[in-house]
Amino acid sequence: MQNYQRIIEPEIKKRLFETGKVIVLYGPRQVGKTTLAKKILCDYGSEAGYFDCDILTVREALMSSNPETMHDVFAGHKVIVFDEAQKIENIGVALKLLIDTYPDMAIIATGSSSFDLANRVAEPLTGRHYEFFLSQIASEEMLKSNTKLEVLNDLPTRLIYGNYPEVINAKNNSEAREKLELLATSYLYKDVLQFNTIRNSEVLMNILKALAHQVGSEVSYNEIANLVSIDRKTVMSYMSLLEQAFIIFRLLPLTANKRNEIKKLRKVYFYDNGIVSALTRNFSSVESGRDMGGLWENYMMSERLKYQRNHLLRYGNYYWRRNRGGEVDYIEEYDGELYPYEFKFKKGSASSATADFYRSYKAPRIEVIHKENFLKFVL
């Protein structure tokens, strides 16, 4: 199995030994958080410093609220990893007690759902932790282990099967599909399904399928509610949890209160294209003549988000659309400027809507991102 060098690893190590600070590592299930954490432990000779928060003795020590008890269990390691830390209800308080009493302890806590871990560390560890996000394998990370030509040649496969590490390392497409179908059933949504407001897994799956079929298009909560026969409020609740579990992410419209701009809709993307394929049960290839518009846009958005998070960039992300039709697929905002992009799988010119956008916002000319130039967009 090929192991990829993760871009955020040096940044984590740079901050790991800051006195009185905790590293919190978020990310979807199965993207390699445990692998990365164990590699860091190995690099510092602390392999025995790995603690799974599903283990009873680990849970009891962390829930004891006694720093001496915790120290007796976890001391003696240069680096400590608490894996799946969201399983511990008082994890934020426990970590604060540890670093307050033993400020030289180097601690990494991992979690696959922000609604659990983020809520539990936010207040106790205010100003006392660094947050990092680990995504599926990024194109930039693939280029560290492969040539540019190999990455370009692999693009049609990645558009369909996505970038989960075990999917990339599958022996063939049949094995990759099997792994994705397992992920896209219940395992990937385990954190969401355990949340006490989620009582109907069938409704959850129907929402996901509806979103997968609309990827790259504007999404209306009312339309999704009608499609799956539930109320709008329930759709909003489920989608919020899916976002916090790192299954989907939203892109909101850019608006400056102009009447001809759409304000109430949003676009929804999946963190990984392979999950889109599994939910729609469509693994047909680029070569088959399949319409790649939605998949291409989803892949570019997820890859750009990886780039931003891997390099700790705080950009504003939007799209723009007129009431009478026509849109700019993606707009980044940073340093007080807007940078518009349009996604086309095959090389082509920008749409006519871009002229209106330019007149309205005086932004730079739109850049069209296609299969021949996409690497500059994701590096």
Contacts in CASP RR format, 6 or more apart in sequence:
PFRMAT RR
TARGET T0000
AUTHOR 0000-0000-0000
METHOD contacts of the structure
MODEL  1
MQNYQRIIEPEIKKRLFETGKVIVLYGPRQVGKTTLAKKILCDYGSEAGY
FDCDILTVREALMSSNPETMHDVFAGHKVIVFDEAQKIENIGVALKLLID
TYPDMAIIATGSSSFDLANRVAEPLTGRHYEFFLSQIASEEMLKSNTKLE
VLNDLPTRLIYGNYPEVINAKNNSEAREKLELLATSYLYKDVLQFNTIRN
SEVLMNILKALAHQVGSEVSYNEIANLVSIDRKTVMSYMSLLEQAFIIFR
LLPLTANKRNEIKKLRKVYFYDNGIVSALTRNFSSVESGRDMGGLWENYM
MSERLKYQRNHLLRYGNYYWRRNRGGEVDYIEEYDGELYPYEFKFKKGSA
SSATADFYRSYKAPRIEVIHKENFLKFVL
1 169 0 8 1.000
2 145 0 8 1.000
2 168 0 8 1.000
2 169 0 8 1.000
3 35 0 8 1.000
4 137 0 8 1.000
4 141 0 8 1.000
4 142 0 8 1.000
4 144 0 8 1.000
4 145 0 8 1.000
4 165 0 8 1.000
5 141 0 8 1.000
5 144 0 8 1.000
5 145 0 8 1.000
6 36 0 8 1.000
6 134 0 8 1.000
6 141 0 8 1.000
7 138 0 8 1.000
7 140 0 8 1.000
7 141 0 8 1.000
7 310 0 8 1.000
7 311 0 8 1.000
8 132 0 8 1.000
8 133 0 8 1.000
8 134 0 8 1.000
8 309 0 8 1.000
8 310 0 8 1.000
9 36 0 8 1.000
9 39 0 8 1.000
9 40 0 8 1.000
11 132 0 8 1.000
11 312 0 8 1.000
12 23 0 8 1.000
12 25 0 8 1.000
12 36 0 8 1.000
12 40 0 8 1.000
12 108 0 8 1.000
12 130 0 8 1.000
12 132 0 8 1.000
13 40 0 8 1.000
13 43 0 8 1.000
15 21 0 8 1.000
15 23 0 8 1.000
15 130 0 8 1.000
16 23 0 8 1.000
16 40 0 8 1.000
16 79 0 8 1.000
16 106 0 8 1.000
16 108 0 8 1.000
17 106 0 8 1.000
19 103 0 8 1.000
19 104 0 8 1.000
20 99 0 8 1.000
20 100 0 8 1.000
20 103 0 8 1.000
20 104 0 8 1.000
20 105 0 8 1.000
20 128 0 8 1.000
21 99 0 8 1.000
21 128 0 8 1.000
21 129 0 8 1.000
21 130 0 8 1.000
22 95 0 8 1.000
22 99 0 8 1.000
22 107 0 8 1.000
22 108 0 8 1.000
22 109 0 8 1.000
22 121 0 8 1.000
22 125 0 8 1.000
22 128 0 8 1.000
22 129 0 8 1.000
22 130 0 8 1.000
23 107 0 8 1.000
23 108 0 8 1.000
23 109 0 8 1.000
23 129 0 8 1.000
23 130 0 8 1.000
23 132 0 8 1.000
24 85 0 8 1.000
24 108 0 8 1.000
24 109 0 8 1.000
24 110 0 8 1.000
24 111 0 8 1.000
24 117 0 8 1.000
24 121 0 8 1.000
24 125 0 8 1.000
24 129 0 8 1.000
24 130 0 8 1.000
24 131 0 8 1.000
24 132 0 8 1.000
25 33 0 8 1.000
25 36 0 8 1.000
25 37 0 8 1.000
25 108 0 8 1.000
25 109 0 8 1.000
25 110 0 8 1.000
25 111 0 8 1.000
25 132 0 8 1.000
25 133 0 8 1.000
25 134 0 8 1.000
26 110 0 8 1.000
26 111 0 8 1.000
26 112 0 8 1.000
26 114 0 8 1.000
26 117 0 8 1.000
26 118 0 8 1.000
26 131 0 8 1.000
26 132 0 8 1.000
26 133 0 8 1.000
26 134 0 8 1.000
26 246 0 8 1.000
27 33 0 8 1.000
27 111 0 8 1.000
27 112 0 8 1.000
27 133 0 8 1.000
27 134 0 8 1.000
27 135 0 8 1.000
27 246 0 8 1.000
28 112 0 8 1.000
28 135 0 8 1.000
28 136 0 8 1.000
28 188 0 8 1.000
28 245 0 8 1.000
28 246 0 8 1.000
28 247 0 8 1.000
28 271 0 8 1.000
28 272 0 8 1.000
29 112 0 8 1.000
29 183 0 8 1.000
29 187 0 8 1.000
29 188 0 8 1.000
29 190 0 8 1.000
29 191 0 8 1.000
30 164 0 8 1.000
30 165 0 8 1.000
30 166 0 8 1.000
30 183 0 8 1.000
30 187 0 8 1.000
30 188 0 8 1.000
31 134 0 8 1.000
31 135 0 8 1.000
31 136 0 8 1.000
31 137 0 8 1.000
31 164 0 8 1.000
31 165 0 8 1.000
32 134 0 8 1.000
32 165 0 8 1.000
33 83 0 8 1.000
33 110 0 8 1.000
33 111 0 8 1.000
33 112 0 8 1.000
33 134 0 8 1.000
34 83 0 8 1.000
34 110 0 8 1.000
35 165 0 8 1.000
36 134 0 8 1.000
37 50 0 8 1.000
37 81 0 8 1.000
37 83 0 8 1.000
37 108 0 8 1.000
37 110 0 8 1.000
38 47 0 8 1.000
38 50 0 8 1.000
38 81 0 8 1.000
40 79 0 8 1.000
40 81 0 8 1.000
40 108 0 8 1.000
41 47 0 8 1.000
41 49 0 8 1.000
41 50 0 8 1.000
41 77 0 8 1.000
41 79 0 8 1.000
41 81 0 8 1.000
44 78 0 8 1.000
44 79 0 8 1.000
44 106 0 8 1.000
45 78 0 8 1.000
46 77 0 8 1.000
46 78 0 8 1.000
46 79 0 8 1.000
46 80 0 8 1.000
48 77 0 8 1.000
49 74 0 8 1.000
49 77 0 8 1.000
49 79 0 8 1.000
49 80 0 8 1.000
49 81 0 8 1.000
50 81 0 8 1.000
50 83 0 8 1.000
51 58 0 8 1.000
51 74 0 8 1.000
51 80 0 8 1.000
51 81 0 8 1.000
51 82 0 8 1.000
51 83 0 8 1.000
52 58 0 8 1.000
52 83 0 8 1.000
52 84 0 8 1.000
53 59 0 8 1.000
53 62 0 8 1.000
53 82 0 8 1.000
53 83 0 8 1.000
53 84 0 8 1.000
53 85 0 8 1.000
53 86 0 8 1.000
53 87 0 8 1.000
53 88 0 8 1.000
53 91 0 8 1.000
54 84 0 8 1.000
54 87 0 8 1.000
57 73 0 8 1.000
58 73 0 8 1.000
58 82 0 8 1.000
59 87 0 8 1.000
59 88 0 8 1.000
61 69 0 8 1.000
61 70 0 8 1.000
61 72 0 8 1.000
61 73 0 8 1.000
61 74 0 8 1.000
62 70 0 8 1.000
62 82 0 8 1.000
62 88 0 8 1.000
62 90 0 8 1.000
62 91 0 8 1.000
62 94 0 8 1.000
63 88 0 8 1.000
63 89 0 8 1.000
63 90 0 8 1.000
63 94 0 8 1.000
64 70 0 8 1.000
65 90 0 8 1.000
65 93 0 8 1.000
65 94 0 8 1.000
65 97 0 8 1.000
66 97 0 8 1.000
67 97 0 8 1.000
67 98 0 8 1.000
67 100 0 8 1.000
67 101 0 8 1.000
67 102 0 8 1.000
68 101 0 8 1.000
70 94 0 8 1.000
70 97 0 8 1.000
70 98 0 8 1.000
71 98 0 8 1.000
71 101 0 8 1.000
71 102 0 8 1.000
74 80 0 8 1.000
74 98 0 8 1.000
74 105 0 8 1.000
75 102 0 8 1.000
75 105 0 8 1.000
78 106 0 8 1.000
79 106 0 8 1.000
79 107 0 8 1.000
79 108 0 8 1.000
80 105 0 8 1.000
80 106 0 8 1.000
80 107 0 8 1.000
80 108 0 8 1.000
81 107 0 8 1.000
81 108 0 8 1.000
81 109 0 8 1.000
81 110 0 8 1.000
82 88 0 8 1.000
82 91 0 8 1.000
82 95 0 8 1.000
82 107 0 8 1.000
82 108 0 8 1.000
82 109 0 8 1.000
82 110 0 8 1.000
83 110 0 8 1.000
83 111 0 8 1.000
84 110 0 8 1.000
84 111 0 8 1.000
84 112 0 8 1.000
85 91 0 8 1.000
85 109 0 8 1.000
85 110 0 8 1.000
85 111 0 8 1.000
85 117 0 8 1.000
86 111 0 8 1.000
86 112 0 8 1.000
86 113 0 8 1.000
86 116 0 8 1.000
86 117 0 8 1.000
86 120 0 8 1.000
86 191 0 8 1.000
88 94 0 8 1.000
88 120 0 8 1.000
89 120 0 8 1.000
90 120 0 8 1.000
91 109 0 8 1.000
91 117 0 8 1.000
91 120 0 8 1.000
91 121 0 8 1.000
92 120 0 8 1.000
92 121 0 8 1.000
92 124 0 8 1.000
92 125 0 8 1.000
93 124 0 8 1.000
95 107 0 8 1.000
95 109 0 8 1.000
95 121 0 8 1.000
95 124 0 8 1.000
95 125 0 8 1.000
95 129 0 8 1.000
96 124 0 8 1.000
96 125 0 8 1.000
96 128 0 8 1.000
98 105 0 8 1.000
98 107 0 8 1.000
99 105 0 8 1.000
99 107 0 8 1.000
99 128 0 8 1.000
109 117 0 8 1.000
109 121 0 8 1.000
111 117 0 8 1.000
112 191 0 8 1.000
112 245 0 8 1.000
112 246 0 8 1.000
113 191 0 8 1.000
113 192 0 8 1.000
113 244 0 8 1.000
113 245 0 8 1.000
113 246 0 8 1.000
114 244 0 8 1.000
114 245 0 8 1.000
114 246 0 8 1.000
115 191 0 8 1.000
115 195 0 8 1.000
115 241 0 8 1.000
115 244 0 8 1.000
115 245 0 8 1.000
116 191 0 8 1.000
118 244 0 8 1.000
121 129 0 8 1.000
133 309 0 8 1.000
135 271 0 8 1.000
135 302 0 8 1.000
135 305 0 8 1.000
135 306 0 8 1.000
135 309 0 8 1.000
135 310 0 8 1.000
136 162 0 8 1.000
136 163 0 8 1.000
136 164 0 8 1.000
136 165 0 8 1.000
136 271 0 8 1.000
136 272 0 8 1.000
136 302 0 8 1.000
136 306 0 8 1.000
137 163 0 8 1.000
137 164 0 8 1.000
137 165 0 8 1.000
137 168 0 8 1.000
138 163 0 8 1.000
138 303 0 8 1.000
138 306 0 8 1.000
138 307 0 8 1.000
138 310 0 8 1.000
138 378 0 8 1.000
139 151 0 8 1.000
139 303 0 8 1.000
139 306 0 8 1.000
139 374 0 8 1.000
139 375 0 8 1.000
139 378 0 8 1.000
139 379 0 8 1.000
140 306 0 8 1.000
140 307 0 8 1.000
140 310 0 8 1.000
140 378 0 8 1.000
140 379 0 8 1.000
142 151 0 8 1.000
142 154 0 8 1.000
142 168 0 8 1.000
143 151 0 8 1.000
143 375 0 8 1.000
143 379 0 8 1.000
146 154 0 8 1.000
148 375 0 8 1.000
151 375 0 8 1.000
152 375 0 8 1.000
155 371 0 8 1.000
155 374 0 8 1.000
156 285 0 8 1.000
156 286 0 8 1.000
156 287 0 8 1.000
157 173 0 8 1.000
158 168 0 8 1.000
158 273 0 8 1.000
158 299 0 8 1.000
159 273 0 8 1.000
159 286 0 8 1.000
159 292 0 8 1.000
159 295 0 8 1.000
159 296 0 8 1.000
159 299 0 8 1.000
160 273 0 8 1.000
160 274 0 8 1.000
160 277 0 8 1.000
160 283 0 8 1.000
160 284 0 8 1.000
160 285 0 8 1.000
160 286 0 8 1.000
160 295 0 8 1.000
161 167 0 8 1.000
161 170 0 8 1.000
161 173 0 8 1.000
161 176 0 8 1.000
161 177 0 8 1.000
161 180 0 8 1.000
161 273 0 8 1.000
161 274 0 8 1.000
161 277 0 8 1.000
161 283 0 8 1.000
162 168 0 8 1.000
162 180 0 8 1.000
162 272 0 8 1.000
162 273 0 8 1.000
162 274 0 8 1.000
162 277 0 8 1.000
162 299 0 8 1.000
163 272 0 8 1.000
163 273 0 8 1.000
164 179 0 8 1.000
164 180 0 8 1.000
164 183 0 8 1.000
164 272 0 8 1.000
164 274 0 8 1.000
166 179 0 8 1.000
167 176 0 8 1.000
167 179 0 8 1.000
167 180 0 8 1.000
167 274 0 8 1.000
170 176 0 8 1.000
170 179 0 8 1.000
173 283 0 8 1.000
177 277 0 8 1.000
177 278 0 8 1.000
177 283 0 8 1.000
180 274 0 8 1.000
180 275 0 8 1.000
180 277 0 8 1.000
180 278 0 8 1.000
181 278 0 8 1.000
183 275 0 8 1.000
183 278 0 8 1.000
184 274 0 8 1.000
184 275 0 8 1.000
184 278 0 8 1.000
184 279 0 8 1.000
186 193 0 8 1.000
186 201 0 8 1.000
188 247 0 8 1.000
188 275 0 8 1.000
189 201 0 8 1.000
189 204 0 8 1.000
189 208 0 8 1.000
189 242 0 8 1.000
189 245 0 8 1.000
189 247 0 8 1.000
191 245 0 8 1.000
192 198 0 8 1.000
192 204 0 8 1.000
192 238 0 8 1.000
192 241 0 8 1.000
192 242 0 8 1.000
192 245 0 8 1.000
192 247 0 8 1.000
193 201 0 8 1.000
193 204 0 8 1.000
195 241 0 8 1.000
197 237 0 8 1.000
197 241 0 8 1.000
198 204 0 8 1.000
198 238 0 8 1.000
198 241 0 8 1.000
203 228 0 8 1.000
203 230 0 8 1.000
203 234 0 8 1.000
203 238 0 8 1.000
204 238 0 8 1.000
204 242 0 8 1.000
206 227 0 8 1.000
206 228 0 8 1.000
207 224 0 8 1.000
207 228 0 8 1.000
207 235 0 8 1.000
207 238 0 8 1.000
207 239 0 8 1.000
207 242 0 8 1.000
208 242 0 8 1.000
208 247 0 8 1.000
208 279 0 8 1.000
209 279 0 8 1.000
209 280 0 8 1.000
210 224 0 8 1.000
210 227 0 8 1.000
210 228 0 8 1.000
211 219 0 8 1.000
211 224 0 8 1.000
211 239 0 8 1.000
211 248 0 8 1.000
211 268 0 8 1.000
211 270 0 8 1.000
211 279 0 8 1.000
212 270 0 8 1.000
212 275 0 8 1.000
212 276 0 8 1.000
212 279 0 8 1.000
212 280 0 8 1.000
213 280 0 8 1.000
214 268 0 8 1.000
215 268 0 8 1.000
215 269 0 8 1.000
215 270 0 8 1.000
215 276 0 8 1.000
215 294 0 8 1.000
215 295 0 8 1.000
215 297 0 8 1.000
215 298 0 8 1.000
216 267 0 8 1.000
216 269 0 8 1.000
216 293 0 8 1.000
216 294 0 8 1.000
216 297 0 8 1.000
216 298 0 8 1.000
217 267 0 8 1.000
217 294 0 8 1.000
218 262 0 8 1.000
218 265 0 8 1.000
218 266 0 8 1.000
218 267 0 8 1.000
218 321 0 8 1.000
219 265 0 8 1.000
219 266 0 8 1.000
219 267 0 8 1.000
219 268 0 8 1.000
220 264 0 8 1.000
220 265 0 8 1.000
221 232 0 8 1.000
221 235 0 8 1.000
221 236 0 8 1.000
221 239 0 8 1.000
222 232 0 8 1.000
224 235 0 8 1.000
224 239 0 8 1.000
225 231 0 8 1.000
225 232 0 8 1.000
225 234 0 8 1.000
225 235 0 8 1.000
228 235 0 8 1.000
239 248 0 8 1.000
239 250 0 8 1.000
239 268 0 8 1.000
242 248 0 8 1.000
243 249 0 8 1.000
243 250 0 8 1.000
246 271 0 8 1.000
247 270 0 8 1.000
247 271 0 8 1.000
247 275 0 8 1.000
248 268 0 8 1.000
248 269 0 8 1.000
248 270 0 8 1.000
248 271 0 8 1.000
249 268 0 8 1.000
249 269 0 8 1.000
249 271 0 8 1.000
249 305 0 8 1.000
250 266 0 8 1.000
250 267 0 8 1.000
250 268 0 8 1.000
250 269 0 8 1.000
251 266 0 8 1.000
251 267 0 8 1.000
251 268 0 8 1.000
251 269 0 8 1.000
251 301 0 8 1.000
251 317 0 8 1.000
251 318 0 8 1.000
251 319 0 8 1.000
251 330 0 8 1.000
252 266 0 8 1.000
252 318 0 8 1.000
252 319 0 8 1.000
253 261 0 8 1.000
253 262 0 8 1.000
253 263 0 8 1.000
253 265 0 8 1.000
253 266 0 8 1.000
253 318 0 8 1.000
253 319 0 8 1.000
253 320 0 8 1.000
253 321 0 8 1.000
254 261 0 8 1.000
254 318 0 8 1.000
254 319 0 8 1.000
254 320 0 8 1.000
254 331 0 8 1.000
254 333 0 8 1.000
254 338 0 8 1.000
255 261 0 8 1.000
255 262 0 8 1.000
255 263 0 8 1.000
256 360 0 8 1.000
256 361 0 8 1.000
258 360 0 8 1.000
259 323 0 8 1.000
260 322 0 8 1.000
260 323 0 8 1.000
260 324 0 8 1.000
261 320 0 8 1.000
261 321 0 8 1.000
261 322 0 8 1.000
261 323 0 8 1.000
262 321 0 8 1.000
262 322 0 8 1.000
262 323 0 8 1.000
265 321 0 8 1.000
267 319 0 8 1.000
269 297 0 8 1.000
269 298 0 8 1.000
269 301 0 8 1.000
269 302 0 8 1.000
270 276 0 8 1.000
270 298 0 8 1.000
270 302 0 8 1.000
271 302 0 8 1.000
271 305 0 8 1.000
272 302 0 8 1.000
273 295 0 8 1.000
273 298 0 8 1.000
273 299 0 8 1.000
273 302 0 8 1.000
276 295 0 8 1.000
276 298 0 8 1.000
277 283 0 8 1.000
282 290 0 8 1.000
284 290 0 8 1.000
286 292 0 8 1.000
292 345 0 8 1.000
293 343 0 8 1.000
293 344 0 8 1.000
293 345 0 8 1.000
296 343 0 8 1.000
296 344 0 8 1.000
296 345 0 8 1.000
296 371 0 8 1.000
297 329 0 8 1.000
297 343 0 8 1.000
300 330 0 8 1.000
300 343 0 8 1.000
300 369 0 8 1.000
300 374 0 8 1.000
300 377 0 8 1.000
300 378 0 8 1.000
301 330 0 8 1.000
303 374 0 8 1.000
303 377 0 8 1.000
303 378 0 8 1.000
304 330 0 8 1.000
304 377 0 8 1.000
304 378 0 8 1.000
305 317 0 8 1.000
306 378 0 8 1.000
307 313 0 8 1.000
307 378 0 8 1.000
307 379 0 8 1.000
308 314 0 8 1.000
308 315 0 8 1.000
308 317 0 8 1.000
313 334 0 8 1.000
314 334 0 8 1.000
315 332 0 8 1.000
315 333 0 8 1.000
315 334 0 8 1.000
316 332 0 8 1.000
316 333 0 8 1.000
316 334 0 8 1.000
317 330 0 8 1.000
317 331 0 8 1.000
317 332 0 8 1.000
317 333 0 8 1.000
318 330 0 8 1.000
318 331 0 8 1.000
318 333 0 8 1.000
319 327 0 8 1.000
319 328 0 8 1.000
319 329 0 8 1.000
319 330 0 8 1.000
319 331 0 8 1.000
320 327 0 8 1.000
320 328 0 8 1.000
320 331 0 8 1.000
320 340 0 8 1.000
320 353 0 8 1.000
320 357 0 8 1.000
321 327 0 8 1.000
321 328 0 8 1.000
321 353 0 8 1.000
322 353 0 8 1.000
322 356 0 8 1.000
325 353 0 8 1.000
326 351 0 8 1.000
326 352 0 8 1.000
326 353 0 8 1.000
327 351 0 8 1.000
327 353 0 8 1.000
328 340 0 8 1.000
328 341 0 8 1.000
328 342 0 8 1.000
328 353 0 8 1.000
328 354 0 8 1.000
328 357 0 8 1.000
328 366 0 8 1.000
329 341 0 8 1.000
329 342 0 8 1.000
329 343 0 8 1.000
330 340 0 8 1.000
330 341 0 8 1.000
330 342 0 8 1.000
330 343 0 8 1.000
331 338 0 8 1.000
331 339 0 8 1.000
331 340 0 8 1.000
331 341 0 8 1.000
331 363 0 8 1.000
332 338 0 8 1.000
332 339 0 8 1.000
332 341 0 8 1.000
333 339 0 8 1.000
337 363 0 8 1.000
337 364 0 8 1.000
338 361 0 8 1.000
338 363 0 8 1.000
338 364 0 8 1.000
339 363 0 8 1.000
339 364 0 8 1.000
339 367 0 8 1.000
340 354 0 8 1.000
340 357 0 8 1.000
340 363 0 8 1.000
340 364 0 8 1.000
340 366 0 8 1.000
340 367 0 8 1.000
341 366 0 8 1.000
341 367 0 8 1.000
341 368 0 8 1.000
341 369 0 8 1.000
341 377 0 8 1.000
342 350 0 8 1.000
342 351 0 8 1.000
342 354 0 8 1.000
342 366 0 8 1.000
342 367 0 8 1.000
342 368 0 8 1.000
342 369 0 8 1.000
343 368 0 8 1.000
343 369 0 8 1.000
343 370 0 8 1.000
344 368 0 8 1.000
344 369 0 8 1.000
344 370 0 8 1.000
345 370 0 8 1.000
345 371 0 8 1.000
346 370 0 8 1.000
346 371 0 8 1.000
347 368 0 8 1.000
347 370 0 8 1.000
347 371 0 8 1.000
347 372 0 8 1.000
347 373 0 8 1.000
348 368 0 8 1.000
348 370 0 8 1.000
349 368 0 8 1.000
350 365 0 8 1.000
350 366 0 8 1.000
350 368 0 8 1.000
354 365 0 8 1.000
354 366 0 8 1.000
357 363 0 8 1.000
357 366 0 8 1.000
358 365 0 8 1.000
358 366 0 8 1.000
369 377 0 8 1.000
END
